[in-house]
Amino acid sequence: MTIIIDPQGSGISGNMIIGALVDLGADADKLKEVMESSAGIIGKVDVNFDKTNKNGIDSVYCHVEMLDKKDHVHYNELVDKINDLDLDEDVKKTSLNIFKRIAVAESKVHGKSLEEIHFHEVGASDAVADVIGSVWAYYSLKLNEEKIIGLPIAVGGGRVKTAHGTLPVPVPAVLEILKDLNFVGGPVDSELATPTGCAIYAEICDEIKEFIPQAKVSEVAYGAGSKDFDHPNVLRIIRTEEAGKSDTVDVIETNIDHLTGEEIGYLFDILLDAGASDVSITPIIMKKNRQGSLLKVIAKKSKRDELVNLIFKHTGSLGIRIAPNLHRGIAKREFVKKTFEIEGDEYEVTFKIGYVNGEVISERPEYEDLKRIANEKNLSLRQVKEMIK
């Protein structure tokens, strides 16, 4: 399955993303609770979702009303406040990545360090609600398990009033965030792409394409913008069934001959925690007949630089090879939970099921679930596997 984010018609903003994700199936009541409680670290907000029609397109509008306004917040203070929230760690980590994109863009525009940067519009309580709300909805729909393709963003045109005065559209922070990504001006004299919306888009998209790839569409969702134009002011998100049959990955390699087994094991954990799709070690014979190991990491393009820096840091390697944009075939995957009674207690085990052309090719229980049962019941992994067949 592949998700396509399409901001070609009318740009992108945080509340448009949230509206589209609610239209795609995210729990609006739970999302309202998450957004209002998270935004409370800066100021109170009231969140509502309404069905609306934008020039003939039914869509969901997410309205975030600021009930009070506090002084601007410095970046480091915002990071600490988000880390203290009672949210899933993945939600907090991804939200912080998005705010870092905004902070880095602001720091470059204003010539200040991250420590000096404070937020105006992008650090207000409504922006916190937009970012954390978008990320929570993204994970609640398990979109992190799918490939996300972004299409070019329509950024609008003209001028807009900001905390820094009247600026041309797109504003400087948007230009910084969208570096190396496709976007286009117009189609109206108005700001269509906000820093918050662009940063969320840049963080969750695995790939940016000029056109929609060959796909079998299964669902289309629409999030409404606040403005009214002669065209539908909506962001659409498209769920497809076939576009995920192949994708591209980066393969990162380096030779290692000076790390202990414990250090290599630690490196495994570091790379997987940082977002590597797969990590492997192969014994090799190096020059002068030295025994060594080949470290191979498979990763999405968006994770490449971070993983390369971690390999340099933790191995001391003087050279790392990168094979970018390698095509790979991937089977359709889904995760199914099954309940088993083991020695008088019920346990839920998640199975990863792979399909090719609608036929099941593999059905395997997740290791972490087997490990948990084995530890609690003082059994071997082999015994647990036998009990859940």
C-alpha positions in Angstrom: 0.0 0.0 0.0 1.2 3.5 -0.8 -0.1 6.8 0.5 0.1 9.9 -1.9 -0.1 13.4 -0.4 -1.3 15.8 -3.1 -0.9 19.5 -2.4 -0.8 20.5 -6.2 -4.2 22.1 -6.2 -4.1 24.4 -3.1 -1.0 23.9 -1.1 -0.6 22.5 2.4 -1.0 23.5 6.1 -1.1 21.6 9.4 -4.8 21.8 9.7 -5.4 20.6 6.1 -3.2 17.5 6.8 -5.2 16.8 10.0 -8.5 17.2 8.2 -7.5 14.8 5.4 -6.3 12.3 8.0 -9.6 12.5 9.8 -11.4 12.0 6.5 -9.1 9.0 6.0 -10.3 7.4 9.2 -8.4 8.9 12.2 -10.4 9.1 15.4 -11.6 12.7 15.6 -12.7 12.5 19.3 -9.3 11.1 20.4 -7.4 13.5 18.1 -9.3 16.5 19.6 -8.2 15.3 23.1 -4.6 14.8 22.1 -4.3 18.2 20.3 -5.9 20.2 23.1 -3.9 18.6 25.9 -0.6 18.8 23.9 -1.1 22.5 22.9 -1.6 23.2 26.6 2.2 23.3 27.0 2.0 26.7 25.3 -1.6 27.9 25.7 -5.2 26.7 25.6 -6.9 25.8 22.3 -10.3 24.5 21.3 -10.3 22.0 18.4 -13.3 21.1 16.3 -13.8 19.1 13.1 -16.5 20.0 10.6 -17.7 18.6 7.3 -17.6 21.3 4.7 -17.8 21.7 0.9 -15.1 23.6 -0.9 -16.3 24.4 -4.4 -18.0 21.1 -4.8 -15.5 18.9 -2.9 -16.7 17.5 0.5 -13.9 17.7 3.0 -13.1 17.8 6.7 -12.1 21.2 8.2 -10.0 21.2 11.4 -10.5 24.4 13.3 -8.0 25.3 16.0 -8.9 28.3 18.0 -6.4 29.9 20.4 -8.1 30.7 23.7 -5.1 32.5 25.2 -1.8 33.7 23.9 1.5 33.4 25.8 4.9 35.0 25.1 6.9 33.4 22.3 8.8 30.2 23.2 12.5 29.4 22.6 13.2 26.3 20.7 15.0 24.5 23.5 12.2 25.2 25.9 9.7 23.8 23.4 11.8 20.6 23.0 11.7 20.1 26.8 8.0 20.6 27.0 7.3 18.2 24.2 9.6 15.5 25.8 7.6 15.8 29.0 4.2 15.0 27.3 2.5 11.7 28.0 2.6 10.5 24.4 4.0 7.6 22.5 7.8 8.0 22.0 7.5 7.7 18.2 4.9 10.6 18.2 7.2 12.8 20.3 10.3 11.9 18.2 8.7 12.7 14.9 7.0 15.9 16.2 10.4 17.1 17.5 12.0 16.3 14.1 9.3 18.5 12.5 9.9 21.4 14.9 13.7 21.0 14.3 13.1 21.5 10.5 11.2 24.7 11.3 13.8 25.9 13.8 16.7 25.2 11.4 14.9 27.1 8.6 14.3 30.1 11.0 17.9 30.0 12.2 19.2 30.2 8.6 16.9 33.0 7.6 17.6 35.1 10.7 21.3 34.3 11.1 20.9 32.9 14.6 21.8 29.7 16.4 19.1 27.1 17.4 19.6 28.2 21.0 18.7 31.8 20.1 15.7 31.0 18.0 12.3 31.7 19.4 9.0 31.0 17.7 6.3 33.4 16.7 3.6 31.9 14.5 5.3 28.5 14.3 5.7 28.1 18.1 2.2 29.2 19.1 -0.2 26.8 20.7 -2.1 26.2 17.4 1.1 25.2 15.7 1.9 22.7 18.5 -1.6 21.3 18.1 -1.2 21.0 14.3 2.2 19.3 14.4 1.4 16.8 17.2 -2.1 16.2 15.9 -0.8 15.4 12.4 1.8 13.1 13.8 -0.6 11.3 16.2 -3.1 10.8 13.4 -0.3 9.5 11.1 0.7 6.8 13.6 -2.8 6.0 14.6 -3.5 5.1 10.9 -0.2 3.1 10.8 1.0 5.2 7.9 4.5 4.8 9.2 4.3 1.3 7.9 3.4 2.5 4.4 5.4 4.3 1.7 4.5 8.0 1.5 4.8 9.8 -1.8 4.5 13.6 -2.0 3.5 15.5 -5.1 4.7 19.1 -5.8 3.3 21.8 -3.5 1.4 24.8 -4.8 2.8 27.6 -2.7 0.7 30.5 -3.9 2.0 34.0 -4.5 1.9 37.7 -3.6 2.7 39.0 -0.1 1.7 38.0 3.5 1.9 39.8 6.8 4.0 38.0 9.5 5.6 38.7 12.8 8.7 39.8 10.8 6.7 42.3 8.6 5.3 41.9 5.1 7.1 39.1 3.2 6.9 37.7 -0.3 5.2 34.3 -0.8 6.6 31.7 -0.3 8.0 33.1 2.9 11.7 32.6 3.6 11.2 29.8 6.1 9.1 27.8 3.6 11.8 28.2 1.0 14.4 26.8 3.4 12.2 23.8 4.4 11.4 23.0 0.8 15.0 23.0 -0.4 15.6 20.1 -2.8 11.8 19.4 -3.0 9.4 20.2 -5.9 7.0 23.1 -5.6 5.3 25.6 -7.9 4.0 29.1 -7.6 0.3 30.0 -7.7 -2.5 29.3 -8.6 -3.7 32.3 -6.6 -2.3 35.6 -5.1 -2.3 34.2 -1.5 -0.2 32.2 0.8 -1.0 28.5 0.3 1.9 26.7 2.0 2.7 27.3 5.6 6.0 26.4 7.4 4.2 24.0 9.6 2.5 22.2 6.8 5.7 22.0 4.7 7.8 20.7 7.6 5.3 17.9 8.3 5.2 17.0 4.6 9.0 17.0 4.3 9.3 14.8 7.4 6.8 12.1 6.5 7.3 11.8 2.8 9.7 9.0 1.7 9.8 10.2 -1.9 8.7 13.3 -3.9 7.4 12.6 -7.5 6.3 15.0 -10.2 3.3 12.8 -11.1 1.2 10.1 -9.5 2.8 6.7 -10.2 0.9 3.8 -11.7 -1.6 3.0 -8.9 -4.9 1.4 -8.0 -6.8 3.9 -5.9 -8.7 2.5 -2.9 -9.6 5.7 -1.0 -9.4 9.5 -1.4 -9.6 11.8 1.6 -9.8 15.7 1.7 -8.7 18.2 4.2 -10.1 21.8 3.8 -8.2 25.0 4.1 -9.7 28.1 5.8 -9.7 30.4 2.8 -12.2 30.4 -0.1 -11.1 30.6 -3.7 -12.5 30.0 -7.1 -11.0 26.5 -6.9 -11.4 23.8 -4.2 -9.1 24.8 -1.3 -8.4 21.3 -0.3 -5.5 18.9 0.3 -6.1 15.4 -0.8 -4.5 12.2 0.4 -4.8 9.1 -1.8 -4.6 5.5 -0.5 -3.5 3.1 -3.2 -3.1 -0.7 -3.4 -0.6 -1.3 -6.1 2.0 1.4 -6.0 3.9 -0.3 -3.2 5.0 -3.3 -5.3 8.4 -1.7 -5.7 10.3 1.2 -4.2 13.9 2.5 -3.9 16.3 2.3 -1.0 19.8 3.3 -0.3 22.4 0.7 0.6 25.2 1.9 3.0 28.3 -0.2 3.4 31.6 -0.1 5.2 34.3 -2.7 6.2 35.1 -3.2 9.9 38.1 -4.9 11.4 38.6 -3.2 14.7 35.3 -3.5 16.7 34.5 -6.1 19.3 31.3 -8.3 19.1 29.8 -6.2 21.8 30.5 -2.9 20.0 29.0 -4.3 16.8 25.9 -5.4 18.7 25.6 -1.9 20.2 25.9 -0.4 16.7 23.1 -2.7 15.4 20.7 -1.2 18.1 21.8 2.4 17.4 21.2 2.1 13.6 17.8 0.4 13.9 16.7 2.9 16.5 17.7 5.7 14.1 15.4 4.3 11.4 17.5 1.8 9.4 15.2 -0.6 7.6 17.7 -3.5 8.0 21.2 -4.0 9.3 23.4 -7.0 8.6 27.0 -8.1 9.2 28.9 -10.5 6.9 32.3 -12.0 7.8 35.0 -11.2 5.1 38.7 -11.5 4.5 40.3 -8.1 4.0 43.6 -7.1 2.6 46.7 -8.6 4.2 44.4 -11.6 5.1 42.9 -9.7 8.0 39.5 -11.1 9.2 36.9 -8.4 9.2 33.2 -7.7 8.7 31.1 -6.0 6.1 28.4 -3.8 7.6 25.4 -3.3 5.3 22.6 -1.0 6.1 19.4 -0.6 4.1 17.6 2.7 4.5 15.2 5.1 3.1 16.7 8.2 1.4 15.4 10.5 4.2 17.4 8.5 6.8 20.7 8.3 4.8 22.6 11.2 6.2 21.8 10.5 9.8 22.8 6.9 9.5 26.0 7.7 7.7 27.0 10.1 10.5 26.2 7.5 13.1 28.4 4.9 11.3 31.3 7.4 11.2 30.8 8.2 14.9 30.5 4.7 16.2 33.0 2.9 13.9 35.7 5.4 13.2 35.5 4.3 9.6 37.5 6.4 7.1 35.2 5.6 4.2 31.6 4.6 3.7 30.1 3.4 0.4 26.6 4.5 -0.6 24.5 2.9 -3.4 21.5 5.3 -3.8 18.1 4.7 -5.3 18.4 0.9 -5.7 15.0 -0.6 -6.7 13.6 -3.4 -4.7 10.5 -5.6 -5.0 8.4 -5.7 -1.9 5.4 -8.0 -1.0 2.2 -6.5 0.4 2.3 -6.8 4.2 -0.2 -6.6 6.9 -0.1 -7.2 10.7 -2.7 -9.4 12.3 -3.1 -10.0 16.1 -4.0 -13.4 17.3 -4.8 -14.6 20.9 -3.4 -17.8 22.4 -3.8 -19.5 25.7 -0.4 -20.5 27.2 -0.3 -22.2 30.5 -3.5 -20.7 31.7 -2.9 -17.1 30.5 -4.0 -15.4 27.3 -1.4 -13.7 25.2 -1.7 -11.5 22.1 0.8 -12.3 19.3 1.3 -10.1 16.2 1.8 -12.0 12.9 3.4 -10.3 9.9 1.7 -11.7 6.8 3.1 -11.3 3.3 1.1 -11.5 0.1 2.1 -11.7 -3.6 -0.8 -11.5 -6.1 -3.2 -12.1 -3.2 -1.5 -15.3 -2.2 0.0 -15.7 1.3 3.7 -16.3 1.0 4.7 -16.0 4.7 3.1 -15.8 8.1 5.5 -15.2 11.0 5.0 -14.2 14.6 6.9 -11.0 15.8 10.0 -11.8 17.8 9.3 -9.3 20.5 5.9 -11.0 21.3 7.6 -14.4 21.5 10.4 -13.0 23.7 7.9 -11.5 26.1 5.9 -14.8 26.5 9.1 -16.8 26.8 10.4 -14.5 29.6 7.1 -14.4 31.5 6.6 -18.2 31.3 10.3 -19.2 31.6 10.1 -21.1 28.3 12.4 -21.2 25.3 11.5 -19.4 22.1 11.2 -22.8 20.4 8.6 -23.9 22.9 6.6 -20.8 22.5 6.7 -21.1 18.7 5.3 -24.7 19.0 2.5 -23.5 21.3 1.2 -20.9 18.8 1.2 -23.0 15.7 
